[in-house]
Amino acid sequence: MKLQIQHFFDSVTSTLTYVVYDQDTRDAVVIDPVWDYDPASGKLSTKSMDPVVAFVKEMKLHPHYVMETHAHADHLSSSQLFKNFFPDIKVAIGERITEVQKVFKKVFNMNDLNTSGSDFDILLKEGEVLQAGSLKIKTLFTPGHTPACASYLIEDAIFTGDALFMPDSGTGRCDFPAGSAENLYDSVTGKIYSLPENTRIFVGHDYQPNGRALMYQTTVNEEKNQNIQLKGHTSKEDFVKFRQERDATLAAPKLLLPSIQVNIRAGQLPAAEENGTRYLKLPLRQ
């Protein structure tokens, strides 16, 4: 097998989408695709998704799955839209997504939401190996940013979503409902950092600190030695203290409310109302 990885960057949300494929068999998966949303107008577009679809078609790939690392809070997922182009593709996520669904069903009073995870085609278990043609994808649960975060190990490459960023950016925040800095520490040090030193890490976001050029690939060795928030020798106490203090200063992601409502439904919009229009809820706090 000749593993190939193509990245796509959405500069609006700083999100990385990946197409991972076997050059020999053309088997492929798509990881964390974006559905563009303008909150001011409510307009949806496929500007970020279109190049991904074009690439898959141009390379004559056979995409088996859209893999979600978690229910994103900063962008809408375009996972369902891939079925318009590739009817056999399925949407997969870690089975702990049901915990997130139960939390946000109450937050948004989503009475029609099924919290069994059935909106997703496949719910992955810890340590499960998913076969996508010639690709073997191992699921590692890496909770902390959310309780349902998962990282995907394919050959010598792991896709960490929001658990771990480039060394100069650190880790994902842990202040969302049911997030936990303690759990994130255990996930990174106990699972990601326990992989072979030369394992390639592909991050879910790059915020380009200090205006540097885009970066999305690092290694376990580089993270353990250079991550500004969580090195291999960082104590749990120090990391948790830092993460909690920093998270207390962060504003909510701009697309938090619309993103969560769509993403816990596996990228599906709410049902249209009697006037034919679909609506997202905006809870008010006084």
C-alpha positions, 0 to 999 in steps of 0.5 A: 500500500502507498499511503497518500494524504492531501490536505485542504485548509479553510482559512475562515475557520482555520480547519484542516480537511484531509483526504487519505488514500491508497495510491495503488487501490484508490481506496480513500476516506475524508476526514473532517470536511467543512460546510461554509456558513455565514451567520449574518445571512444564514447562507450555506455554501460548499466553497470549502467542500468543492475542492475536496470533491473535485480532488476525489473525482480527479484522482478517481478515488473510491471514498468509503467514509467521512470520518468525524473526529468529534462534533465540531464547535467552530464549523458545520460539517459537510459530511452528508453532502458527500452522499450527493456525489458518492452514494455509497459513502458513510459517515463515521464517528466515535460512539461516545457522540451519544454523550454529547447529543444528550448534553446538547439536546437539553441545551437546545431543547431539541425534542426531535433529536435521537440521542442513540447516535443513529443519525450517523452511519457508523459508531466506532468503538475504542480500539476498533479497526475499520476497513476501508478497502485496503485502508485500515483505520484504528480508532483511539478515543482521545477525550478532553476537548469534548467527551467524544473526541477520537483520533484515527491511526492509519499506518504511520499517520494519526489524525488528532482533530482538536486534541493536539495542534502544532507544537507552537499552538498547543492543545485544544480547549477543554471548557465545552460541556463535559470537556476535561483538561484532566482527560485531555492530558491522559489522552495525549500522554497516554495514547498519542505520545505512546505511539512510535516517535516517528508517527506523523501527526496531522492536526485538525486546526492551524491558527498560524500564530504570529502570522506564520505560514500554514503548518499541519503535520508534525511528529510524536517526537516533535510534540513531546519535545516542543509542544508549548503546552504539553511536553512529554515531561509536563506534569498533569497538575501543571497542564490542568492548571494552565489549560483551565486558566487559559480557557477561562479567558477564551471567547466562545467560537463564533459558530458554536451555536449553529455548528453544534446543532448541525454536527450532533445530527451528523451534518444534517439540518433540522427538518423544514417547518411548514413554510419550507424553511429550516431554522437553527435555534439561538438560546438567549441568556440574561 
